[in-house]
Amino acid sequence: MSETYTHTKSDPILTVDGVTRHFGGMTAVDVDHLEVQRGTITALIGPNGAGKTTFFNLLTGFDKPSPGATTRFNGDTLQKTSATHIANKGMVRTFQLTKALSRLTVMQNMLLGARDQPGENFFVGLVPALWRKREREITAKAEDLLARFKLLEKQDDYAGSLSGGQRKLLEMARALMSDPTMIMLDEPMAGVNPALTQSLLGHIQSLRDDGMTVLFVEHDMHMVRHISDWVVVMAEGKVVAEGPADTVMDDRAVIDAYLGAHHDTDLGDDSLLTEETYEELADEVAEEEAADDHPKADDRKQDEQEATR
């Protein structure tokens, strides 16, 4: 096991101790201690089944850890662990499978992410003068974010009509409507064609540049190497290594977790992107663009189901 995973951060925004999760007789997560440095991009990586998404769910209140876990966020110990309470504290997340509401427009999805909407109160909602000003404010904010993520021209389109990459952008933009201190992204590149990958990378880096803390789960080692300030590696539910990307990807425990005996392979080495690989990526882009020109079968089925509810 690596010795790099015990690093103490100078200004951690998130500190967790004793976070475990058992499913029957199996331990899915067993993290003794972890700190996330404020104002950085931290990647959480590991092979399939390492417990990364389960750990994400435990941190953000979408699952409950076993008794004894302690979480400190932004200087406060979180006494309540519901997803709503944690989000209100300033820690929000996106999902590997996007949660855009397909039968609402892009703008309506954005407005749902804003805090402090007096019109949500039944009695206040009866008096437009009490909520119109706030609605104008959050609409202007939503328009600014959509422009930043290059989705403004689609604000009146149904979210279900967007491509997979555009839905990722929408979910990230919607998360920012709540002015989070820390944003957690679960596999932001999953299902995104290479044409949008660079755009997503730029947006993630801009979040850090704006002073936000980013923690993300990702399998794309090239992305991890290029944008991460710090990398945490999980295997079999435990943190086995952490450190700068270049250091961690040469760590024997990390190589063992990912590649077994294939120790000569450099994780995230751009030289592994051969001409054949680039041709495959170009073919994927072409297929994605062709699919975007026609509604997807599963989207139509989902829309039909929602329309009959």
SULCOR-V125056 format. One line per field, one symbol per residue. ss: DSSP state (A for helix, B for strand, O for the rest). burial: + if it has 16 or more other C-alpha atoms within 10 Angstrom, else -. A space follows every 10 residues. Layout:
ss->???
burial->???
This chain:
ss->OOOAAAOOOO OBBBBBBBBB BBBOOBBBBB BBBBBBBOOO BBBBBOOOOO OAAAAAAAAA OOOOOOOOOB BBBOOBBOOO OOAAAAAAAO BBBOOOOOOO OOOOBAAAAA AAOOOOOAAA OAAAAOOAAA OAAAAAAAAA AAAAAAAAOO OAAAOOOBAA AOOAAAAAAA AAAAAAOOOO OBBBBBOOOO OOOAAAAAAA AAAAAAAAAO OOBBBBBOOO AAAAAAAOOB BBBBBOOBBB BBBOAAAAOO OAAAAAAAAO OOOOOOOOOA AAOOAAAAAA AAAAAAAAAA AAOOOOAAAA AAAAAAAOO
burial->----+----- -+++++++++ +------+++ +-++++++++ +++++++--+ ++++++++++ +++++---+- ++++------ +++--++-++ ++++++-+-+ -++-++++++ +-++--+++- ---------- +---+--++- +++-++--+- ++-++-++++ ++++++++++ ++++++++++ ++++++++++ -++++++--+ +-+++-++-- -++++++++- +-+++-++++ ++++++++++ ++++++-++- +++++-+++- -----+++-- ---------- ---++--+-- ---------- ---------
